[in-house]
Amino acid sequence: MARAKSSAGPAAATATTATVAGTTVAARKRRPRQERAAAAEGSTDMEGVSADSNAAPPKASVPKASSAPVAEGVEAGVAAMETDTTSAMEESAGVEKPKFDKLKPAELMSGKTEIRKVPVPTHRMSPLQKDWLKIYSPLVEHMKLQVRFNIKAKAVEMRSCKQTEDAGALQKGADFVKAYCLGFEIDDAIALLRLDDLFIDTFEVKDVKTLAGDNLSRAVGRIVGKDGKTKFAIENTSRTRIVIADTKIHVLGSFANIRVARDAVVSLILGSTPGKVYSQLRTISSRMKERF
């Protein structure tokens, strides 16, 4: 019996060990399943997190700046400006406005002495000596300029002084002397001192058409005409003055009048007959009379 018991003991022990081993194996098998389930749950959680991360992040709850304070500030500024303007108006109503005297032309001068030099060509030296008093007197008496003739430099020098009232007197005087040196008469050139919208336009026959020899002399003859008849007709119609010095043509007048005279001269240079130019000038003169 004892042996049987002893023999039964080991068998039972083995059975118990087997059951224990079975329980441990089963527990081991169960643990991975639980771990797998937990891992699966963790993966689903991570997928949710990644999906959330891929999605647009939630906007931070930043308190929106309400436009009410800004509008209130603008309204307050406008109200303050209105109060300032009203107070200023009230003050001005009670107090007289200051009155400033008009500025004199002499006060517009910069205070610095300016100088102009106008060179005189050799063929105008003797006429300048004859008409020096006629040139000198309007520049000194009316323009209040200091004028002298430099014999060495062969130029007329002018400068402003304390008595000069007009700021543009020096430039007007320079234009007057330059017009005389170009060949205009004193009575015509002195208009540059009195009027502001007069100019001098200069061009050559070669600028219009390349001519040489007899063709050039014929073109100049067409411009002048017999006894200067064509030139006088252009001058009287366009209210300009024309000087023809060799191949150079100088025109004195206003901008619109210079354009009319230049077109007539250019048409003569290009070869049109004087009769055709006269007809064009008649139409232009009739239009100018209708305007004025």
Order of alpha helices (4+ residues) and beta strands (2+ residues): alpha-alpha-beta-alpha-alpha-beta-beta-alpha-alpha-alpha-beta-alpha-alpha-alpha-beta-beta-alpha-alpha
